Amino acid sequence: MKLYHFPLSPNSRRVVAVLHHLRLDCELEAVDLSKGEQMQPDFLKLNPNHMIPTLVDGDFVLWESNAIMQYLCSKAPYTSLYSTDARVQADINRWQFWQAAHFGSACSVMIFEKVVKKFFMQAEADLQEVAKGEERFHRFAQVLEQHLKGRDWLVGNDVTLADFSVGSFLALAELAEYPMAPYSEIPRWYGNIEQLPAWISSAPPAG
Ligand SMILES: N[C@@H](CCC(=O)N[C@@H](CS)C(=O)NCC(=O)O)C(=O)O
């Protein structure tokens, strides 16, 4: 298998974390988004959305990080990351869809305005966009905060794909200046993810 990724992207880090957690053999190839490498014709043949992560497994090409994570679990003999129990699996799916549709898209506004523009475009953040992102962030962070009360993980008693999917956006909380002040459960839970060997080993190189 080969995974096209960009180390700074939360969308690809969570896939790399799952690869490490499951100890799966997979070649990693970095696609440098800051140089526009995702627009190369050969890459566009794999993913016409020009996005990482993208997985190639023989003649099978898969894009969308959450779909890739679920597929990788089918490569492991059994993993509690993605239980085979229908309700537990539905619960994990729920949080993965929620990340893709709501929480992640709120975080992405701040990542774009405060990180991508500053480091890759040498441009200023649009404060109106930041305000809209923050409002959206609070709407969904409140849901996450309430759910995490009395829990160490999003679903059940162990780490699942749900934690990697939602948690991946917290890695950029400081850099992207998410408005984290009202929340205590979210950083407590993210602290559990930060201690996972697979999360540590999937971190982008410093500097
Ligand atoms: N929904 C997609 C989002 C992937 C995504 O947004 N990738 C960004 C990097 S974080 C990308 O490749 N952007 C390059 C571009 O849009 O040209 C997933 O979960 O895989």
The ligand as a Gaussian input file, in Angstrom:
#p B3LYP/6-31G(d) Opt

LIG

0 1
 N      -12.527000      15.469000       3.379000
 C      -11.149000      15.262000       3.016000
 C      -10.391000      16.554000       3.253000
 C       -8.959000      16.466000       2.755000
 C       -8.321000      17.838000       2.712000
 O       -8.948000      18.866000       3.035000
 N       -7.051000      17.865000       2.338000
 C       -6.367000      19.126000       2.189000
 C       -5.182000      19.206000       3.155000
 S       -5.692000      19.252000       4.837000
 C       -5.765000      19.211000       0.776000
 O       -5.263000      18.232000       0.286000
 N       -5.838000      20.391000       0.156000
 C       -5.226000      20.633000      -1.119000
 C       -6.144000      21.284000      -2.104000
 O       -7.337000      21.497000      -1.780000
 O       -5.696000      21.597000      -3.203000
 C      -10.564000      14.110000       3.852000
 O      -11.007000      13.923000       4.991000
 O       -9.697000      13.391000       3.346000

